[in-house]
Amino acid sequence: MTKLEVRAFLYQLGCFAILFISVRYLVAVYTHLTGLWIPMTAFVVATLLSPKFKAIKTQEGERLFMKWIFMKGVREIG
């Protein structure tokens, strides 16, 4: 794995973790779900809402891109 691929993985993991923990807390406090339904709901919501990062080799070299459901198109990072 290249440096940018590792960075993309860590960004994606960090964003997912922040969303998962936040949604898990909100679901546990504000809904009547119990047991396995709390982390399962948080997992699905965090998977759908977290941005996707990808390292792609272009003619200028390797670049890091991000796609998110709340932004139009693909954005270059860094």
C-alpha beads as a LAMMPS data file, in Angstrom:
LAMMPS data file: protein, C-alpha beads

78 atoms
77 bonds

1 atom types
1 bond types

-500.0 500.0 xlo xhi
-500.0 500.0 ylo yhi
-500.0 500.0 zlo zhi

Masses

1 110.0

Atoms # bond

1 1 1 0.000 0.000 0.000
2 1 1 1.195 3.453 -0.809
3 1 1 1.233 6.383 1.586
4 1 1 -1.909 7.923 0.088
5 1 1 -3.787 4.618 0.206
6 1 1 -2.998 4.344 3.908
7 1 1 -4.091 7.956 4.430
8 1 1 -7.352 7.281 2.558
9 1 1 -7.994 4.216 4.720
10 1 1 -7.330 6.142 7.935
11 1 1 -9.554 9.060 6.867
12 1 1 -12.367 6.677 5.977
13 1 1 -11.961 4.753 9.236
14 1 1 -11.905 7.944 11.292
15 1 1 -15.014 9.380 9.654
16 1 1 -16.863 6.096 10.035
17 1 1 -15.852 5.786 13.704
18 1 1 -16.986 9.316 14.548
19 1 1 -20.338 8.802 12.855
20 1 1 -20.818 5.313 14.303
21 1 1 -20.160 6.405 17.891
22 1 1 -22.355 9.501 17.518
23 1 1 -25.265 7.644 15.944
24 1 1 -24.951 4.773 18.422
25 1 1 -25.249 7.206 21.313
26 1 1 -28.196 9.034 19.737
27 1 1 -30.031 5.797 18.939
28 1 1 -29.468 4.451 22.452
29 1 1 -30.690 7.626 24.129
30 1 1 -33.559 8.741 21.883
31 1 1 -35.119 5.488 20.649
32 1 1 -36.557 2.410 22.292
33 1 1 -34.257 0.001 20.452
34 1 1 -32.451 -2.563 22.573
35 1 1 -29.774 -5.205 22.237
36 1 1 -28.170 -5.807 18.861
37 1 1 -30.447 -3.320 17.084
38 1 1 -28.567 -0.307 18.474
39 1 1 -25.146 -1.072 16.908
40 1 1 -26.735 -2.485 13.743
41 1 1 -28.704 0.727 13.174
42 1 1 -25.619 2.825 13.904
43 1 1 -23.554 0.716 11.481
44 1 1 -26.014 1.131 8.611
45 1 1 -26.422 4.875 9.145
46 1 1 -22.660 5.467 9.504
47 1 1 -21.944 3.395 6.391
48 1 1 -24.420 5.416 4.333
49 1 1 -23.401 8.852 5.644
50 1 1 -19.604 8.570 5.861
51 1 1 -17.515 10.002 3.014
52 1 1 -15.575 7.662 0.733
53 1 1 -11.847 8.296 0.205
54 1 1 -9.792 6.825 -2.636
55 1 1 -6.166 7.150 -3.784
56 1 1 -5.980 7.120 -7.587
57 1 1 -2.950 7.183 -9.851
58 1 1 -3.258 9.957 -12.447
59 1 1 -0.903 11.331 -15.073
60 1 1 0.408 13.900 -12.567
61 1 1 1.002 11.211 -9.910
62 1 1 -1.060 9.659 -7.154
63 1 1 -3.864 11.812 -5.766
64 1 1 -6.413 11.504 -2.978
65 1 1 -10.117 11.998 -3.785
66 1 1 -13.263 12.131 -1.665
67 1 1 -16.917 11.540 -2.528
68 1 1 -19.687 12.329 -0.089
69 1 1 -23.453 12.111 -0.279
70 1 1 -23.802 15.769 0.808
71 1 1 -21.379 17.162 -1.807
72 1 1 -21.891 17.275 -5.537
73 1 1 -19.231 15.433 -7.495
74 1 1 -15.791 14.233 -6.446
75 1 1 -13.324 16.479 -4.594
76 1 1 -9.555 16.292 -4.567
77 1 1 -8.008 16.308 -1.083
78 1 1 -4.638 17.893 -0.351

Bonds

1 1 1 2
2 1 2 3
3 1 3 4
4 1 4 5
5 1 5 6
6 1 6 7
7 1 7 8
8 1 8 9
9 1 9 10
10 1 10 11
11 1 11 12
12 1 12 13
13 1 13 14
14 1 14 15
15 1 15 16
16 1 16 17
17 1 17 18
18 1 18 19
19 1 19 20
20 1 20 21
21 1 21 22
22 1 22 23
23 1 23 24
24 1 24 25
25 1 25 26
26 1 26 27
27 1 27 28
28 1 28 29
29 1 29 30
30 1 30 31
31 1 31 32
32 1 32 33
33 1 33 34
34 1 34 35
35 1 35 36
36 1 36 37
37 1 37 38
38 1 38 39
39 1 39 40
40 1 40 41
41 1 41 42
42 1 42 43
43 1 43 44
44 1 44 45
45 1 45 46
46 1 46 47
47 1 47 48
48 1 48 49
49 1 49 50
50 1 50 51
51 1 51 52
52 1 52 53
53 1 53 54
54 1 54 55
55 1 55 56
56 1 56 57
57 1 57 58
58 1 58 59
59 1 59 60
60 1 60 61
61 1 61 62
62 1 62 63
63 1 63 64
64 1 64 65
65 1 65 66
66 1 66 67
67 1 67 68
68 1 68 69
69 1 69 70
70 1 70 71
71 1 71 72
72 1 72 73
73 1 73 74
74 1 74 75
75 1 75 76
76 1 76 77
77 1 77 78
